[in-house]
Amino acid sequence: MASSFLGFSLFFISLYGADGFEDYQVDRCVFSSTELKDIEYIYSIYYNKVEFIRFNSSVGKYVGYNEHGMRNADRFNNDPAVLGRRKAQKESYCKHNVEVWYRNMLTKTAPPSVRLSSVSPPGGKHTAMLMCSVYDFYPKQIRVTWLRDGKVVTSDVTSTEELEDGDWYYQIHSHLEYTPRSGEKISCMVEHASLNTPLIQDWDPSMPESERNKIAIGASGLVLGLILSLAGFIYYRREAQGRILVPTN
């Protein structure tokens, strides 16, 4: 399996505005587990989108980024009560919220769906290419492997990164370039935290359903065209036989 490392941030923003000027504060928790040692608390103050002062729990004090920020950082750092309250936020604010996230969201999983398709190869030493598309999985970490007659394929394989769908789900696409062999079995194997055992999708070299539908629609159109042509021909013959010829002098 791919690395199980998770990194997330929690944000809390306070806004204050007057006469077109904006001052806001951001509380941030960056974490990779519920352990306090794996949590970093960051508090920033901005004025009109410019961060001028920051407290970082890893640094343990305020840091200013301009004259006004440095002056206030010195004032805060020399006040034990202010500095102590800010240091305590790592545990009182971050740890609580991180545990809520892990309990209600980050431990949840969504199993992937897999689809195999044949695509046009880019041109080269192989005459065929397969694409294994994996959709709607969570969390992000996943492993996609190609099997050929049960053996892992390590060459002529390319894959995209895990792509965000924007709704907490991810997708990934893996390509295998190959030269077909008679009687072989090609499979796409997917390993994910939501699966107790790897999900294996075998490639069926028979014509895909979409192609069969195209042929069926084309054949139906051809038959319909022949029927209409035949009906028109019969109608024309009947009209011709029903005409009365009038002799002229």
N, C-alpha and C positions, 0 to 999 in steps of 0.2 A: 504493500500500500504506500501511497504517497505520504509525505510528512503530515502528521496530525496537528501541527502547530496552528494555533488560532490567534489572531490578533485583532482586537476590536477597540473602538473608542466610544465613550459615552460623552455627550455634550449637554451642558446646561447654559443657556444664554440669558443674560439680563440686559435689557435695553433702556436707555434714558436719552430722550431727545428734546431739544428746544431750539426754536428759531432756525431749523435747518441743520443744526449740528447734532452729531450722534455719538454717544458714549455707551459702550457695552462691555460686559464682562463674560468670559467663557470659562466654565469649569469642565475639565476634560479628564477622563480616565482611560488610560491605555493599558491593556492587559492581555495576557496569554493564558491565564488560569485564575482560579479563585484564591490562590495563595497570595498573601500580602506582599511577598518578595517579588512577585511577578506583576505587580500593579504599580503604575506610575500616575501620580496626580499632577495635573498642570492647571494653573489658574492664570489667566491673561486678562489684561485691561486694554481696550482699544479706544481710540478717539478718531472718528471719521476713517475707519478701516485700517488705521495704523496702530499696531501693537507697540505700546511704549513701556510696558512693565509686565514681568512674568514671574510667577513662583513655580518652581519645579521641585517635586518631592525628592528626586534623585540628586538635585543640587543642595536642597535644604534651606534655600534662602531666596529672596527676591532679587531680580536682575532688571535693571533699567536699560532701555535702548535709545533714549535721547536724554537731554538735560533734565526735562521734567520727570521722566521715568527714573533716572538715576537718583535724583533728589528724594523722590518718594520711596525708592527702594532702600536707601540708607535709613530713612525714618522708620519704615516698617521693620527692617532687620534689627534695629536698635530698640524695638519695643517687644519685650518677651511675650506679652499677652497676645499681640497681633500675630507674631511669628508662630507661637504655640498653637493658636486656633487654626492657622493655615496648615501646619504640619499634621494636625489631627484629622484633617479632611480626607487624607488618604484612606484611613480606616473607617471613619464614620460615614463618609459619603461614597467613596469608591467601592470599598469592599462590599457594602450592603447591596449596591446596585449591580455589581458584577455577579454576586451570588444569585440575584433575581434573574439576570439574563441567562446564566447557565442553567438554572432550574426550569425556566419557562420557555427558553428559545434555543440556546446554543446546543442543548443536548437532544433536540428534536432532529429527526432525519426524514428525508423524502427519497424513496427509491427511484432509480433512473429508468427511463424507457429507452430501448435500443432499436435502431432501424438500420438495416444494411441496404445499400444501393450500389449499382454499377454506374461509374462516371467515366468520362473520356480521359484517357491518360494524357499527360502533357507532351508525350513524344520522347522516345528514348529506346532503351533496350527491352522494355516490356510492352506487351500489346494490350494489357487490361489493367483496370484500377477499380478497387472497391473503396467505398466510404462507409465508415461506421459512425453513425450519428447518435449521440447519447444526450437525452433531454431531461429537464425537470428534476434534477437531483440537488440535494442539500445534505450535508455541507459541501464545500467546494472541492475538497480533496478527493481525487478519484484516480483510478489506474485503468487504462484501456490497452489491451494486448491482443495481437493477432496470433491465431493458431493455424497451422497448416498440417493436416493429418495429425493433430494432437500435439505438435511441436511448436514452441514459441518462435515467431518470426522476428528477427532483430534487424534485418536490412530492408531497404526500400520502404520504410514506414515513416510517415510524417504526421504530426498532430498539431492542432491548434492549442492555445492555452485554454483554461477554463474560462468561458465567456459568461458574463453576468447578463441575466435576462431583465434585471431591474425589479424583480418581484421576489427576491431571496433565492430564486432558483438559478441553476447554471446549466450550460450546455457545452459539449466538446465534440470535435470531429477529428477522426483519425483516418488516414488514407494508406492503402496498401497497393503498391504497384507490383504486378506479377505477370508471369506467362502461364496461362492455364495448362494443366495436365489432366489427362483423362482419368476419371474416377477419384480425384482428390477431394478432400473435405477442408474447406476454409471456414474459420469461425472467428468471431469477435468476442473477446472475454472482458467483462467489466467487473472490477472489484471496487466496492464502496462500503462506507460505514453502515449504510442502511440494509446491507445484504448479509445474510448469514453464510451464504455460499456464493462464489462467483456466478455472475449471470453470463451465460454463453449463448450467443446467437449464431446459428449456422447459416451460411450463404446458400441460397437455392438458385442454381444457375438457370432454372427455367425462366421463361419470359415473365417479367413482372406484370402484376395485375393492370397497371396503368397502360402498358403496351397492349395487353390483350383487349382492354376497353377501346383503345384507339382502332385496332383492327376490326372489332365488332361493330363500332360506329361506322367505319368506312364501308364494311360489307353491307350493313343495313342500308346505307345511302345508295350503294350500287344497285341493290335489289329493288329499292323503291324507284330508282330512275328507270330500270328496265320495265317495271310494271306500268309506270306512267307512259313510257314510250309505246308499249304494246297496246295499252288502252287507246292512245291517240291513233295508232295505226288502224285498229279495228273500227273506230268511229269514222275514220276517213273512208275506209272501204265501204261501209254501210251507206254513207252519204253518196258515194260515187255510184253505187248500184241503184240507188233510189231516184237518181235524176232521170227525167223524160227528155229524150232528144227530139226536137222539133225540126222536120226537114225544111229546107229553104229552096225556093225556085231558082 
